[in-house]
Each structure stands twice: as structure tokens, then as C-alpha cells.
């Protein structure tokens, strides 16, 4: 996966909050060890603030940012796009006359993301991405991709780069435009809807449930 940027201010606030919790945990664990008269060997350091911070950050980045309680507190505004999206695209390559079925698999943490779009003739993967939450038109996802034609693609199709600009609707759908680089010089429209309880989402939910238990 690769990093993505966002206009949400949560990435300035959350690290400070995690650092505060890490300091409190380090102080608490130090006092507990002192009360219990536990003396650690020289090669084993007591739990440090930095160690707690690293653990908390990894936990938040992979699991806690999806938690409904955390979102209700307003700590996270970035949408959870992880999952499988099905839909279609229309392209200027054939005059926008045909709908081409597509599947988009999105893998996402709080700070990283990967998008894989597959059609019957090509596969593309994201190189960079931006998620905007304060856009006047609503949540938006913009990403650059590299497209690789499959063996059954037309000879005129070459590996190329492009950009997609999608808007997220309340009905869990992504809709927007894309355009390819100079090697293709095509453009079109993407429409897709998120499937529920996909393998990607189930994997994340299992980790979250295990943590709660």
C-alpha cells in the first residue's frame, strides 16, 4: 500500500492524543512495578513512552480508526473505503456506447491505501491518492493509477498512466470521471457501488472483534 493525503485535520490531533495516552501508560506501568517491588534485569528496559506510542499508533492505524465509537467522538472523518466495489465504466475509446464491467478492490488503513481496478481487458493499480472530506460537493477520492493490459487486450492497448476523480454518495457509491495519459488519450466515466461483508471487510472486522473481546 502507499500513503494518501487528506484535508482532514485529524492527523495533527490524533498523534498528540496517542502521545498523551502513551505517557500516562508509561507512568502507570512504572508506578505499578515500583509498588510490586519488581526489578527488571539490565537487558530488559521498563515499558517506555516511545514503545507505548508505537503500539498505540499501529493499533489505531490498522484497527481503531474504523471503530464506530472513535468516529462518533469526531476523531476520524476519513471514510472507510476498504472493500470490493462493483460497477462499470464507459470510455471514449469506443464512443461511450458500451458499459464495461469492473471490480475495484480497495485496501485501506488510516494512513495508507491501495486500489486495484480490474476489467475484462486490463488491471490498474493506484500510485497515489487524495481523500477530501471538506469538498463542497461531498467526499471525494482522487487517485493516479498505472494500467496494465491483459493478454486478451487489443494490440493498440499499452501500459499507461491516468487519473480518476470520484465522488462518494450516501448510498455507498463512487461516481466520477477518469482520463488516461498521452499514450492512450482516452477519458470516460466510472460508476460503482460497494459490496457488503466482503473478504477485505471481514478481515478487518475479525481483528476489531478480537480486540474488543
RAJOJO-V787446 format. One record per residue. N is the residue number from 1. RES is the residue in three letters. PHI is phi in radians with two decimals (NA if undefined). Layout:
[[N | RES | PHI] [N | RES | PHI]]
This chain:
[[1 | UNK | NA] [2 | UNK | -2.19] [3 | UNK | -1.23] [4 | UNK | -2.40] [5 | UNK | -1.75] [6 | UNK | -2.63] [7 | UNK | -1.57] [8 | UNK | -1.31] [9 | UNK | -1.45] [10 | UNK | -1.12] [11 | UNK | -1.31] [12 | UNK | -1.64] [13 | UNK | -1.47] [14 | UNK | -1.05] [15 | UNK | -1.01] [16 | UNK | -1.14] [17 | UNK | -1.14] [18 | UNK | -1.12] [19 | UNK | -1.13] [20 | UNK | -1.13] [21 | UNK | -1.14] [22 | UNK | -1.10] [23 | UNK | -1.10] [24 | UNK | -1.12] [25 | UNK | -1.18] [26 | UNK | -1.13] [27 | UNK | -1.11] [28 | UNK | -1.12] [29 | UNK | -1.15] [30 | UNK | -1.13] [31 | UNK | -1.16] [32 | UNK | -1.09] [33 | UNK | -1.10] [34 | UNK | -1.20] [35 | UNK | -1.12] [36 | UNK | -1.42] [37 | UNK | 0.95] [38 | UNK | -1.63] [39 | UNK | -1.94] [40 | UNK | -1.39] [41 | UNK | -1.10] [42 | UNK | -1.09] [43 | UNK | -1.51] [44 | UNK | -2.10] [45 | UNK | -1.39] [46 | UNK | -1.13] [47 | UNK | -0.90] [48 | UNK | -1.77] [49 | UNK | -1.04] [50 | UNK | -1.12] [51 | UNK | -1.14] [52 | UNK | -1.10] [53 | UNK | -1.10] [54 | UNK | -1.07] [55 | UNK | -1.14] [56 | UNK | -1.12] [57 | UNK | -1.13] [58 | UNK | -1.10] [59 | UNK | -1.13] [60 | UNK | -1.19] [61 | UNK | -1.11] [62 | UNK | -1.74] [63 | UNK | -2.25] [64 | UNK | -1.11] [65 | UNK | -1.14] [66 | UNK | -1.48] [67 | UNK | -1.07] [68 | UNK | -1.14] [69 | UNK | -1.11] [70 | UNK | -1.08] [71 | UNK | -1.23] [72 | UNK | -1.13] [73 | UNK | -1.29] [74 | UNK | 1.47] [75 | UNK | -1.29] [76 | UNK | -2.23] [77 | UNK | -2.03] [78 | UNK | -1.12] [79 | UNK | -1.23] [80 | UNK | -1.55] [81 | UNK | -1.67] [82 | UNK | -1.04] [83 | UNK | 2.51] [84 | UNK | -1.86] [85 | UNK | -2.04] [86 | UNK | -2.04] [87 | UNK | -3.13] [88 | UNK | -2.66] [89 | UNK | -2.35] [90 | UNK | -2.10] [91 | UNK | -2.27] [92 | UNK | -1.22] [93 | UNK | -1.03] [94 | UNK | -2.00] [95 | UNK | 1.31] [96 | UNK | 1.05] [97 | UNK | -1.65] [98 | UNK | -2.25] [99 | UNK | -1.57] [100 | UNK | -1.82] [101 | UNK | -1.08] [102 | UNK | -2.52] [103 | UNK | -2.28] [104 | UNK | -2.03] [105 | UNK | -1.77] [106 | UNK | -2.03] [107 | UNK | -1.94] [108 | UNK | -2.58] [109 | UNK | -2.05] [110 | UNK | -1.18] [111 | UNK | -2.10] [112 | UNK | -2.33] [113 | UNK | -2.74] [114 | UNK | -2.52] [115 | UNK | -2.11] [116 | UNK | -2.14] [117 | UNK | -1.88] [118 | UNK | -2.19] [119 | UNK | -2.10] [120 | UNK | -1.28] [121 | UNK | -2.13] [122 | UNK | -2.77] [123 | UNK | -2.29] [124 | UNK | -2.21] [125 | UNK | -2.31] [126 | UNK | -1.28] [127 | UNK | -1.93] [128 | UNK | -2.72] [129 | UNK | -2.68] [130 | UNK | -2.36] [131 | UNK | -2.01] [132 | UNK | -1.90] [133 | UNK | -1.87] [134 | UNK | -1.86] [135 | UNK | -1.14] [136 | UNK | -0.99] [137 | UNK | -1.55] [138 | UNK | 1.92] [139 | UNK | -1.07] [140 | UNK | -2.40] [141 | UNK | -2.20] [142 | UNK | -2.12] [143 | UNK | -2.54] [144 | UNK | -1.74] [145 | UNK | -2.41] [146 | UNK | -2.01] [147 | UNK | -1.86] [148 | UNK | -2.14] [149 | UNK | -1.14] [150 | UNK | -1.51] [151 | UNK | -1.13] [152 | UNK | -1.57] [153 | UNK | -1.31] [154 | UNK | -1.13] [155 | UNK | -1.10] [156 | UNK | -1.34] [157 | UNK | -1.52] [158 | UNK | -2.10] [159 | UNK | -1.08] [160 | UNK | -2.67] [161 | UNK | -1.97] [162 | UNK | -2.79] [163 | UNK | -2.36] [164 | UNK | -2.12] [165 | UNK | -2.23] [166 | UNK | -2.08] [167 | UNK | -1.90] [168 | UNK | -1.73] [169 | UNK | -1.78] [170 | UNK | -1.16] [171 | UNK | -1.59] [172 | UNK | 1.04] [173 | UNK | -2.24] [174 | UNK | -2.04] [175 | UNK | -2.44] [176 | UNK | 3.05] [177 | UNK | -1.94] [178 | UNK | -2.44] [179 | UNK | -2.55] [180 | UNK | -1.67] [181 | UNK | -1.30] [182 | UNK | -1.14] [183 | UNK | -1.23] [184 | UNK | -1.91] [185 | UNK | 0.99] [186 | UNK | -2.02] [187 | UNK | -2.59] [188 | UNK | -3.08] [189 | UNK | -2.32] [190 | UNK | -2.01] [191 | UNK | -2.34] [192 | UNK | -2.67] [193 | UNK | -2.28] [194 | UNK | -1.35] [195 | UNK | -1.40] [196 | UNK | -1.66] [197 | UNK | 0.96] [198 | UNK | -1.37] [199 | UNK | -1.01] [200 | UNK | -1.12] [201 | UNK | -1.22] [202 | UNK | -1.07] [203 | UNK | -1.07] [204 | UNK | -1.20] [205 | UNK | -1.18] [206 | UNK | -1.08] [207 | UNK | -1.12] [208 | UNK | -1.18] [209 | UNK | -1.13] [210 | UNK | -1.06] [211 | UNK | -1.15] [212 | UNK | -1.16] [213 | UNK | -1.36]]
